[in-house]
């Protein structure tokens, strides 16, 4: 184990699998910090490709589902309208001792959100395919 670390979500794994600069940069900045992946996230993401095998080798062994994590996730679902089981498991895992952050590579930056709004508006006007 690499000490206190972070909990990864499916979007982060997808970013690594697709060699996205943002995900790779985050991984590089983490250095020796532990990157845990709840086993439920692996189930959501895994399709058996060679790239996925490589991504899992970059990270710590998938974190098993425990009764305590399952209960915390269930409580989160009860309290947070619209929460999904997978998201609740990620948050419950991140709340466990030794983890302090959830990686969500799909969370766009303000600049990315602005570009997306501009593309959407252009498409609505028929300017883009």
N, C-alpha and C positions, 0 to 999 in steps of 0.2 A: 504494500500500500504506500501511497505517496503523501500521507498526511491529510490535513483538512483540504477539502476539495469542493467540487461543484457537481450538480446533477444535470445531466443532459436530457433533452427531450427529443422527440422524433425529428423535428425540424433541423436540429443541430446535426443529427446523424445524416439526414438527407443532404445537408450542406457539405459535410465532409465527403460523403459518397460522390457528390457531383463536383468536388474540388472547387467549391465556392471560396473566393478570397476571404470573405468575411468569416466563415467558419474556420478556415485554416489559420487565419490570423488570430482568432480567439484561442484556438488550441495552442498555437505557438506562444502566446502571451501567458498562458496558464503554466507553462514550464513544468515544474515537478508536482504541481497540484494534482490531486486525484480527480479523475472525471468518472463519476459513476453513472451507470445507465440502468434504470429499473428494468427488470426482466420483461415487464409488460410493454415497455417501449420497444424492446427488441422484437417482441411478437408483432407489434403494429408495423414496424419498419422492415423486417427481414423478408427477403425474397430469394435468398440463396446465391446472389451474384458474387463473383470474385472480388469486386470492389467492396462489397459489404464485408466480406471476410477480412480484407485489409483494414477497413475502418475499425472493426472490432478489435483488431490487434493493436491499434493505437490507444485504445482506452482500457480501463480496468475491467476485470471480469464483471459481467452483468450482475447487478444487485438482486438478490432473491426477494420474492414477495414474502413478507412476514405478516403474521396476524396483526401486529401493532400498526404496520403501514396500511394494511387493508382497512382496519377500523378507522384510522385517521382519514383515509381517502373517502370512506363512506360518510363520515361526519362532514367532510368538506362538501360533498355532493348535496347533503341535506341543507347546508347553509348558503351555498352559492348557486343562485338560479342559473341554469344553463350549463353548469359545470359538467364536463364529460368524465367518464371513469378514468380514462388514460391521463387526462390533465390532473385529476385529483390524485392519482398515484404518483405522478411526477412531483407535485407539491408536497405530498406526504413524505416522500423519500427525501426531498430537499430539507424538510423540517427535522429530519433525523439527526442525531448528534454526528458531527464530523463533516457535514455538508452545509454550505452557506449560500448557494446561488443556484438558480435554474438557468441553463443556457437555452435560449430560444432564438436560433439563428434566423427564424422567419420574421421576427419583429423588425419592421422596416425602420430605417432612419428617417428623420424629418425630410431630408432631400429626396429619398426614395418615395415617400408618400406624396410629395409634391409632383414628382415625375409621373406617378401612377394617376393622380388626379388629372394632370394635363393630358395624358394618353386617353383616359376615359372620356374627357370632354371632347377631344379631337375625334375619337371614334363616334361619339354621339352626333357630331356635326357631319360625319361621313368623310373626314379628311384622311383617316387611316383605314387600312383593311381590317 
